[in-house]
Amino acid sequence: MGCEHGVCGACTVLLDDVPVRSCLMFAVQANGHEVRTVEGLAAEDGTLHPLQQAFHEAHALQCGFCTPGLLMTLVAFLRESAAPTESEIRHAIAGHLCRCTGYQHIVDAVRAAAGHAPDPAQTPA
């Protein structure tokens, strides 16, 4: 549970592949729809989704509070924008509050996942 007002983005899930704030939904609104949470990103064998792996390698998470919501928003964003600019990435995450990373590592991770940056593991921290 995050802010309970839809402003922090921590509770973002995909409802029929569209990011929504779960704290603003009633359970009945999900009836008949596909709900995907961060737990559904990794493969069944535990292999991380490329965006999850990029977050790990780029140090784009610290406390982890905002991470699930960011990942769900960004998975949908990258599906629509395979070659985003830094400005577009920052616009996509504007509805998420992160108090730990300063956002730059998140932007770096998204760029890496989209194939626009060198391997984050090879970039000096």
LUMVO-551072 format. One line per field, with one value per atom (N, C-alpha, C): residue number from 1; x, y, z; residue in one letter; atom name. Coordinates in nm, 2 decimals. Example, Ala and Ser with C-alpha at 12.3 -4.5 7.8 and 13.67 -1.06 7.14 Angstrom:
# LUMVO-551072
n <- c(1 | 1 | 1 | 2 | 2 | 2)
xx <- c(1.32 | 1.23 | 1.32 | 1.28 | 1.37 | 1.29)
yy <- c(-0.57 | -0.45 | -0.33 | -0.22 | -0.11 | 0.00)
zz <- c(0.78 | 0.78 | 0.78 | 0.71 | 0.71 | 0.79)
res <- c(a | a | a | s | s | s)
atom <- c(N | CA | C | N | CA | C)
# end
This chain:
# LUMVO-551072
n <- c(1 | 1 | 1 | 2 | 2 | 2 | 3 | 3 | 3 | 4 | 4 | 4 | 5 | 5 | 5 | 6 | 6 | 6 | 7 | 7 | 7 | 8 | 8 | 8 | 9 | 9 | 9 | 10 | 10 | 10 | 11 | 11 | 11 | 12 | 12 | 12 | 13 | 13 | 13 | 14 | 14 | 14 | 15 | 15 | 15 | 16 | 16 | 16 | 17 | 17 | 17 | 18 | 18 | 18 | 19 | 19 | 19 | 20 | 20 | 20 | 21 | 21 | 21 | 22 | 22 | 22 | 23 | 23 | 23 | 24 | 24 | 24 | 25 | 25 | 25 | 26 | 26 | 26 | 27 | 27 | 27 | 28 | 28 | 28 | 29 | 29 | 29 | 30 | 30 | 30 | 31 | 31 | 31 | 32 | 32 | 32 | 33 | 33 | 33 | 34 | 34 | 34 | 35 | 35 | 35 | 36 | 36 | 36 | 37 | 37 | 37 | 38 | 38 | 38 | 39 | 39 | 39 | 40 | 40 | 40 | 41 | 41 | 41 | 42 | 42 | 42 | 43 | 43 | 43 | 44 | 44 | 44 | 45 | 45 | 45 | 46 | 46 | 46 | 47 | 47 | 47 | 48 | 48 | 48 | 49 | 49 | 49 | 50 | 50 | 50 | 51 | 51 | 51 | 52 | 52 | 52 | 53 | 53 | 53 | 54 | 54 | 54 | 55 | 55 | 55 | 56 | 56 | 56 | 57 | 57 | 57 | 58 | 58 | 58 | 59 | 59 | 59 | 60 | 60 | 60 | 61 | 61 | 61 | 62 | 62 | 62 | 63 | 63 | 63 | 64 | 64 | 64 | 65 | 65 | 65 | 66 | 66 | 66 | 67 | 67 | 67 | 68 | 68 | 68 | 69 | 69 | 69 | 70 | 70 | 70 | 71 | 71 | 71 | 72 | 72 | 72 | 73 | 73 | 73 | 74 | 74 | 74 | 75 | 75 | 75 | 76 | 76 | 76 | 77 | 77 | 77 | 78 | 78 | 78 | 79 | 79 | 79 | 80 | 80 | 80 | 81 | 81 | 81 | 82 | 82 | 82 | 83 | 83 | 83 | 84 | 84 | 84 | 85 | 85 | 85 | 86 | 86 | 86 | 87 | 87 | 87 | 88 | 88 | 88 | 89 | 89 | 89 | 90 | 90 | 90 | 91 | 91 | 91 | 92 | 92 | 92 | 93 | 93 | 93 | 94 | 94 | 94 | 95 | 95 | 95 | 96 | 96 | 96 | 97 | 97 | 97 | 98 | 98 | 98 | 99 | 99 | 99 | 100 | 100 | 100 | 101 | 101 | 101 | 102 | 102 | 102 | 103 | 103 | 103 | 104 | 104 | 104 | 105 | 105 | 105 | 106 | 106 | 106 | 107 | 107 | 107 | 108 | 108 | 108 | 109 | 109 | 109 | 110 | 110 | 110 | 111 | 111 | 111 | 112 | 112 | 112 | 113 | 113 | 113 | 114 | 114 | 114 | 115 | 115 | 115 | 116 | 116 | 116 | 117 | 117 | 117 | 118 | 118 | 118 | 119 | 119 | 119 | 120 | 120 | 120 | 121 | 121 | 121 | 122 | 122 | 122 | 123 | 123 | 123 | 124 | 124 | 124 | 125 | 125 | 125)
xx <- c(0.08 | 0.00 | 0.09 | 0.05 | 0.13 | 0.05 | 0.03 | -0.04 | -0.19 | -0.25 | -0.40 | -0.47 | -0.41 | -0.47 | -0.44 | -0.36 | -0.32 | -0.21 | -0.14 | -0.04 | 0.11 | 0.13 | 0.27 | 0.31 | 0.21 | 0.24 | 0.29 | 0.31 | 0.37 | 0.28 | 0.15 | 0.05 | 0.01 | 0.08 | 0.05 | 0.05 | -0.05 | -0.06 | -0.11 | -0.10 | -0.16 | -0.29 | -0.39 | -0.53 | -0.55 | -0.55 | -0.56 | -0.45 | -0.33 | -0.20 | -0.20 | -0.29 | -0.29 | -0.25 | -0.15 | -0.12 | -0.24 | -0.27 | -0.37 | -0.32 | -0.37 | -0.34 | -0.44 | -0.39 | -0.48 | -0.55 | -0.49 | -0.55 | -0.68 | -0.70 | -0.81 | -0.92 | -0.90 | -1.00 | -1.07 | -1.19 | -1.26 | -1.23 | -1.23 | -1.20 | -1.29 | -1.42 | -1.52 | -1.49 | -1.42 | -1.38 | -1.28 | -1.21 | -1.12 | -1.19 | -1.31 | -1.39 | -1.39 | -1.35 | -1.35 | -1.23 | -1.14 | -1.02 | -0.89 | -0.79 | -0.66 | -0.58 | -0.54 | -0.47 | -0.33 | -0.23 | -0.09 | -0.01 | 0.05 | 0.13 | 0.28 | 0.37 | 0.51 | 0.56 | 0.49 | 0.52 | 0.51 | 0.43 | 0.41 | 0.50 | 0.60 | 0.70 | 0.81 | 0.86 | 0.97 | 0.91 | 1.00 | 0.96 | 0.93 | 0.87 | 0.83 | 0.96 | 1.07 | 1.19 | 1.27 | 1.21 | 1.27 | 1.36 | 1.38 | 1.46 | 1.39 | 1.46 | 1.40 | 1.36 | 1.26 | 1.22 | 1.34 | 1.36 | 1.47 | 1.47 | 1.36 | 1.35 | 1.39 | 1.35 | 1.39 | 1.54 | 1.59 | 1.74 | 1.81 | 1.76 | 1.82 | 1.82 | 1.71 | 1.69 | 1.80 | 1.82 | 1.92 | 2.06 | 2.09 | 2.23 | 2.26 | 2.16 | 2.18 | 2.16 | 2.14 | 2.12 | 2.00 | 1.89 | 1.77 | 1.67 | 1.71 | 1.62 | 1.71 | 1.65 | 1.72 | 1.62 | 1.53 | 1.44 | 1.34 | 1.31 | 1.22 | 1.07 | 1.04 | 0.90 | 0.83 | 0.90 | 0.84 | 0.86 | 0.95 | 1.00 | 0.88 | 0.79 | 0.69 | 0.60 | 0.56 | 0.48 | 0.56 | 0.68 | 0.76 | 0.78 | 0.81 | 0.83 | 0.70 | 0.59 | 0.46 | 0.43 | 0.45 | 0.43 | 0.53 | 0.65 | 0.76 | 0.75 | 0.70 | 0.67 | 0.57 | 0.47 | 0.36 | 0.42 | 0.50 | 0.56 | 0.65 | 0.74 | 0.83 | 0.76 | 0.65 | 0.57 | 0.52 | 0.49 | 0.44 | 0.55 | 0.67 | 0.78 | 0.91 | 0.94 | 1.06 | 1.19 | 1.19 | 1.31 | 1.29 | 1.27 | 1.23 | 1.35 | 1.33 | 1.43 | 1.43 | 1.53 | 1.54 | 1.42 | 1.38 | 1.27 | 1.14 | 1.12 | 1.00 | 1.00 | 1.11 | 1.12 | 1.08 | 1.14 | 1.11 | 0.96 | 0.90 | 0.76 | 0.68 | 0.72 | 0.65 | 0.65 | 0.76 | 0.77 | 0.73 | 0.68 | 0.64 | 0.54 | 0.46 | 0.35 | 0.40 | 0.53 | 0.58 | 0.68 | 0.66 | 0.75 | 0.86 | 0.98 | 1.09 | 1.18 | 1.20 | 1.28 | 1.42 | 1.46 | 1.60 | 1.69 | 1.64 | 1.74 | 1.77 | 1.69 | 1.71 | 1.67 | 1.61 | 1.55 | 1.66 | 1.78 | 1.87 | 1.90 | 1.92 | 1.95 | 1.82 | 1.71 | 1.59 | 1.58 | 1.61 | 1.62 | 1.73 | 1.84 | 1.95 | 1.90 | 1.83 | 1.78 | 1.68 | 1.60 | 1.50 | 1.57 | 1.67 | 1.74 | 1.82 | 1.87 | 1.94 | 1.85 | 1.73 | 1.63 | 1.58 | 1.58 | 1.53 | 1.64 | 1.77 | 1.88 | 1.95 | 1.93 | 1.99 | 2.11 | 2.15 | 2.26 | 2.36 | 2.48 | 2.57 | 2.52 | 2.57 | 2.53 | 2.56 | 2.46 | 2.47 | 2.58 | 2.60 | 2.71 | 2.85 | 2.86 | 2.99 | 3.01 | 2.90 | 2.91 | 2.95 | 3.05 | 3.09 | 2.98 | 2.97 | 2.87 | 2.89)
yy <- c(-0.12 | 0.00 | 0.12 | 0.22 | 0.34 | 0.46 | 0.55 | 0.68 | 0.67 | 0.57 | 0.55 | 0.66 | 0.74 | 0.85 | 0.86 | 0.76 | 0.75 | 0.84 | 0.90 | 1.00 | 0.95 | 0.84 | 0.79 | 0.69 | 0.62 | 0.52 | 0.39 | 0.37 | 0.24 | 0.12 | 0.14 | 0.03 | 0.01 | 0.06 | 0.05 | -0.10 | -0.15 | -0.28 | -0.26 | -0.37 | -0.36 | -0.43 | -0.35 | -0.40 | -0.41 | -0.53 | -0.55 | -0.48 | -0.49 | -0.43 | -0.28 | -0.21 | -0.07 | -0.04 | 0.05 | 0.08 | 0.15 | 0.10 | 0.17 | 0.17 | 0.26 | 0.26 | 0.17 | 0.06 | -0.03 | 0.02 | 0.12 | 0.18 | 0.26 | 0.29 | 0.37 | 0.28 | 0.15 | 0.06 | -0.02 | -0.06 | -0.15 | -0.29 | -0.39 | -0.53 | -0.57 | -0.53 | -0.57 | -0.51 | -0.40 | -0.33 | -0.42 | -0.51 | -0.60 | -0.73 | -0.75 | -0.87 | -0.87 | -0.99 | -1.01 | -0.95 | -0.89 | -0.83 | -0.91 | -0.89 | -0.95 | -0.85 | -0.89 | -0.81 | -0.87 | -0.79 | -0.83 | -0.75 | -0.81 | -0.75 | -0.77 | -0.71 | -0.72 | -0.87 | -0.94 | -1.08 | -1.16 | -1.11 | -1.18 | -1.14 | -1.06 | -1.01 | -1.12 | -1.18 | -1.28 | -1.40 | -1.48 | -1.60 | -1.71 | -1.81 | -1.92 | -1.98 | -1.98 | -2.04 | -1.94 | -1.82 | -1.72 | -1.62 | -1.64 | -1.54 | -1.41 | -1.30 | -1.17 | -1.12 | -1.04 | -0.96 | -0.87 | -0.84 | -0.75 | -0.62 | -0.56 | -0.44 | -0.46 | -0.57 | -0.60 | -0.62 | -0.69 | -0.71 | -0.58 | -0.49 | -0.36 | -0.27 | -0.28 | -0.21 | -0.26 | -0.39 | -0.45 | -0.40 | -0.41 | -0.38 | -0.23 | -0.14 | 0.00 | 0.06 | -0.02 | 0.02 | 0.12 | 0.08 | 0.17 | 0.14 | 0.07 | 0.04 | 0.05 | 0.10 | 0.10 | 0.04 | 0.12 | 0.06 | -0.03 | -0.01 | -0.10 | -0.06 | 0.04 | 0.08 | 0.12 | 0.20 | 0.24 | 0.15 | 0.05 | -0.03 | -0.11 | -0.18 | -0.25 | -0.16 | -0.05 | 0.04 | 0.10 | 0.14 | 0.18 | 0.08 | -0.04 | -0.15 | -0.17 | -0.18 | -0.20 | -0.09 | 0.03 | 0.15 | 0.14 | 0.11 | 0.11 | -0.01 | -0.12 | -0.23 | -0.19 | -0.13 | -0.08 | 0.03 | 0.12 | 0.23 | 0.18 | 0.08 | 0.03 | -0.05 | -0.10 | -0.17 | -0.07 | 0.05 | 0.15 | 0.24 | 0.25 | 0.34 | 0.26 | 0.19 | 0.10 | 0.18 | 0.30 | 0.38 | 0.52 | 0.52 | 0.64 | 0.73 | 0.86 | 0.96 | 0.97 | 1.03 | 1.06 | 1.14 | 1.24 | 1.32 | 1.24 | 1.15 | 1.07 | 0.97 | 0.92 | 0.83 | 0.91 | 1.03 | 1.11 | 1.15 | 1.17 | 1.20 | 1.08 | 0.96 | 0.83 | 0.80 | 0.84 | 0.81 | 0.93 | 1.04 | 1.16 | 1.13 | 1.03 | 1.00 | 0.91 | 0.89 | 0.80 | 0.87 | 0.85 | 0.91 | 0.81 | 0.86 | 0.77 | 0.87 | 0.83 | 0.91 | 0.87 | 0.76 | 0.70 | 0.72 | 0.70 | 0.69 | 0.82 | 0.93 | 1.05 | 1.04 | 0.92 | 0.90 | 0.87 | 0.92 | 0.90 | 0.75 | 0.68 | 0.53 | 0.46 | 0.51 | 0.45 | 0.48 | 0.61 | 0.65 | 0.56 | 0.54 | 0.46 | 0.32 | 0.26 | 0.13 | 0.11 | 0.21 | 0.21 | 0.22 | 0.31 | 0.32 | 0.19 | 0.13 | 0.00 | -0.11 | -0.12 | -0.22 | -0.20 | -0.07 | -0.04 | -0.05 | -0.08 | -0.10 | 0.03 | 0.14 | 0.26 | 0.31 | 0.22 | 0.26 | 0.14 | 0.16 | 0.05 | -0.04 | -0.16 | -0.25 | -0.18 | -0.16 | -0.09 | -0.15 | -0.28 | -0.34 | -0.30 | -0.24 | -0.19 | -0.04 | 0.02 | 0.17 | 0.19 | 0.28 | 0.31 | 0.37 | 0.33 | 0.38 | 0.52)
zz <- c(0.00 | 0.00 | 0.00 | -0.08 | -0.09 | -0.04 | -0.12 | -0.08 | -0.06 | -0.12 | -0.12 | -0.19 | -0.27 | -0.34 | -0.49 | -0.53 | -0.67 | -0.72 | -0.63 | -0.67 | -0.66 | -0.60 | -0.59 | -0.69 | -0.75 | -0.85 | -0.81 | -0.68 | -0.63 | -0.65 | -0.66 | -0.67 | -0.82 | -0.91 | -1.05 | -1.10 | -1.16 | -1.22 | -1.36 | -1.44 | -1.58 | -1.58 | -1.62 | -1.64 | -1.79 | -1.84 | -1.99 | -2.06 | -2.00 | -2.05 | -2.05 | -1.97 | -1.95 | -1.81 | -1.78 | -1.64 | -1.57 | -1.45 | -1.37 | -1.22 | -1.15 | -1.00 | -0.93 | -0.88 | -0.81 | -0.69 | -0.63 | -0.51 | -0.54 | -0.66 | -0.70 | -0.77 | -0.77 | -0.82 | -0.72 | -0.75 | -0.67 | -0.73 | -0.65 | -0.70 | -0.81 | -0.80 | -0.90 | -1.04 | -1.04 | -1.17 | -1.25 | -1.18 | -1.25 | -1.30 | -1.26 | -1.30 | -1.46 | -1.51 | -1.65 | -1.73 | -1.65 | -1.71 | -1.67 | -1.74 | -1.70 | -1.62 | -1.50 | -1.41 | -1.40 | -1.43 | -1.42 | -1.32 | -1.23 | -1.13 | -1.16 | -1.08 | -1.11 | -1.09 | -1.01 | -1.00 | -1.13 | -1.22 | -1.35 | -1.46 | -1.42 | -1.53 | -1.55 | -1.45 | -1.47 | -1.53 | -1.60 | -1.67 | -1.56 | -1.59 | -1.50 | -1.43 | -1.51 | -1.46 | -1.37 | -1.35 | -1.26 | -1.34 | -1.47 | -1.55 | -1.54 | -1.51 | -1.50 | -1.64 | -1.64 | -1.76 | -1.79 | -1.92 | -1.95 | -1.88 | -1.85 | -1.78 | -1.63 | -1.57 | -1.43 | -1.43 | -1.52 | -1.53 | -1.54 | -1.63 | -1.65 | -1.52 | -1.45 | -1.32 | -1.22 | -1.22 | -1.13 | -1.17 | -1.30 | -1.34 | -1.34 | -1.35 | -1.35 | -1.21 | -1.11 | -0.97 | -0.97 | -1.04 | -1.05 | -0.94 | -0.84 | -0.73 | -0.60 | -0.50 | -0.37 | -0.26 | -0.21 | -0.11 | -0.17 | -0.30 | -0.37 | -0.36 | -0.29 | -0.27 | -0.40 | -0.48 | -0.61 | -0.72 | -0.71 | -0.82 | -0.89 | -0.82 | -0.89 | -0.98 | -0.93 | -1.01 | -1.13 | -1.11 | -1.22 | -1.32 | -1.28 | -1.38 | -1.46 | -1.40 | -1.47 | -1.57 | -1.53 | -1.61 | -1.73 | -1.70 | -1.81 | -1.90 | -1.86 | -1.95 | -2.06 | -2.01 | -2.11 | -2.20 | -2.14 | -2.21 | -2.32 | -2.29 | -2.39 | -2.50 | -2.47 | -2.57 | -2.68 | -2.63 | -2.72 | -2.78 | -2.71 | -2.75 | -2.74 | -2.85 | -2.84 | -2.84 | -2.88 | -2.89 | -2.83 | -2.70 | -2.63 | -2.60 | -2.61 | -2.57 | -2.42 | -2.36 | -2.22 | -2.17 | -2.25 | -2.22 | -2.22 | -2.31 | -2.31 | -2.19 | -2.16 | -2.04 | -1.91 | -1.90 | -1.78 | -1.78 | -1.89 | -1.90 | -1.85 | -1.90 | -1.87 | -1.72 | -1.65 | -1.51 | -1.42 | -1.48 | -1.40 | -1.29 | -1.31 | -1.21 | -1.10 | -1.09 | -0.98 | -0.89 | -0.77 | -0.67 | -0.62 | -0.63 | -0.59 | -0.50 | -0.38 | -0.29 | -0.27 | -0.34 | -0.32 | -0.44 | -0.56 | -0.67 | -0.74 | -0.73 | -0.80 | -0.95 | -0.99 | -1.12 | -1.23 | -1.22 | -1.33 | -1.36 | -1.25 | -1.27 | -1.34 | -1.30 | -1.36 | -1.51 | -1.55 | -1.69 | -1.76 | -1.70 | -1.76 | -1.78 | -1.68 | -1.70 | -1.81 | -1.83 | -1.94 | -2.07 | -2.08 | -2.20 | -2.23 | -2.14 | -2.16 | -2.20 | -2.14 | -2.17 | -2.32 | -2.36 | -2.49 | -2.59 | -2.55 | -2.64 | -2.68 | -2.60 | -2.64 | -2.56 | -2.47 | -2.39 | -2.38 | -2.35 | -2.32 | -2.21 | -2.20 | -2.09 | -1.96 | -1.87 | -1.75 | -1.66 | -1.67 | -1.59 | -1.63 | -1.75 | -1.80 | -1.78 | -1.73 | -1.71 | -1.56 | -1.54 | -1.41 | -1.33 | -1.20 | -1.11 | -1.06)
res <- c(m | m | m | g | g | g | c | c | c | e | e | e | h | h | h | g | g | g | v | v | v | c | c | c | g | g | g | a | a | a | c | c | c | t | t | t | v | v | v | l | l | l | l | l | l | d | d | d | d | d | d | v | v | v | p | p | p | v | v | v | r | r | r | s | s | s | c | c | c | l | l | l | m | m | m | f | f | f | a | a | a | v | v | v | q | q | q | a | a | a | n | n | n | g | g | g | h | h | h | e | e | e | v | v | v | r | r | r | t | t | t | v | v | v | e | e | e | g | g | g | l | l | l | a | a | a | a | a | a | e | e | e | d | d | d | g | g | g | t | t | t | l | l | l | h | h | h | p | p | p | l | l | l | q | q | q | q | q | q | a | a | a | f | f | f | h | h | h | e | e | e | a | a | a | h | h | h | a | a | a | l | l | l | q | q | q | c | c | c | g | g | g | f | f | f | c | c | c | t | t | t | p | p | p | g | g | g | l | l | l | l | l | l | m | m | m | t | t | t | l | l | l | v | v | v | a | a | a | f | f | f | l | l | l | r | r | r | e | e | e | s | s | s | a | a | a | a | a | a | p | p | p | t | t | t | e | e | e | s | s | s | e | e | e | i | i | i | r | r | r | h | h | h | a | a | a | i | i | i | a | a | a | g | g | g | h | h | h | l | l | l | c | c | c | r | r | r | c | c | c | t | t | t | g | g | g | y | y | y | q | q | q | h | h | h | i | i | i | v | v | v | d | d | d | a | a | a | v | v | v | r | r | r | a | a | a | a | a | a | a | a | a | g | g | g | h | h | h | a | a | a | p | p | p | d | d | d | p | p | p | a | a | a | q | q | q | t | t | t | p | p | p | a | a | a)
atom <- c(N | CA | C | N | CA | C | N | CA | C | N | CA | C | N | CA | C | N | CA | C | N | CA | C | N | CA | C | N | CA | C | N | CA | C | N | CA | C | N | CA | C | N | CA | C | N | CA | C | N | CA | C | N | CA | C | N | CA | C | N | CA | C | N | CA | C | N | CA | C | N | CA | C | N | CA | C | N | CA | C | N | CA | C | N | CA | C | N | CA | C | N | CA | C | N | CA | C | N | CA | C | N | CA | C | N | CA | C | N | CA | C | N | CA | C | N | CA | C | N | CA | C | N | CA | C | N | CA | C | N | CA | C | N | CA | C | N | CA | C | N | CA | C | N | CA | C | N | CA | C | N | CA | C | N | CA | C | N | CA | C | N | CA | C | N | CA | C | N | CA | C | N | CA | C | N | CA | C | N | CA | C | N | CA | C | N | CA | C | N | CA | C | N | CA | C | N | CA | C | N | CA | C | N | CA | C | N | CA | C | N | CA | C | N | CA | C | N | CA | C | N | CA | C | N | CA | C | N | CA | C | N | CA | C | N | CA | C | N | CA | C | N | CA | C | N | CA | C | N | CA | C | N | CA | C | N | CA | C | N | CA | C | N | CA | C | N | CA | C | N | CA | C | N | CA | C | N | CA | C | N | CA | C | N | CA | C | N | CA | C | N | CA | C | N | CA | C | N | CA | C | N | CA | C | N | CA | C | N | CA | C | N | CA | C | N | CA | C | N | CA | C | N | CA | C | N | CA | C | N | CA | C | N | CA | C | N | CA | C | N | CA | C | N | CA | C | N | CA | C | N | CA | C | N | CA | C | N | CA | C | N | CA | C | N | CA | C | N | CA | C | N | CA | C | N | CA | C | N | CA | C | N | CA | C | N | CA | C | N | CA | C | N | CA | C | N | CA | C | N | CA | C | N | CA | C | N | CA | C | N | CA | C | N | CA | C | N | CA | C | N | CA | C | N | CA | C | N | CA | C | N | CA | C | N | CA | C)
# end
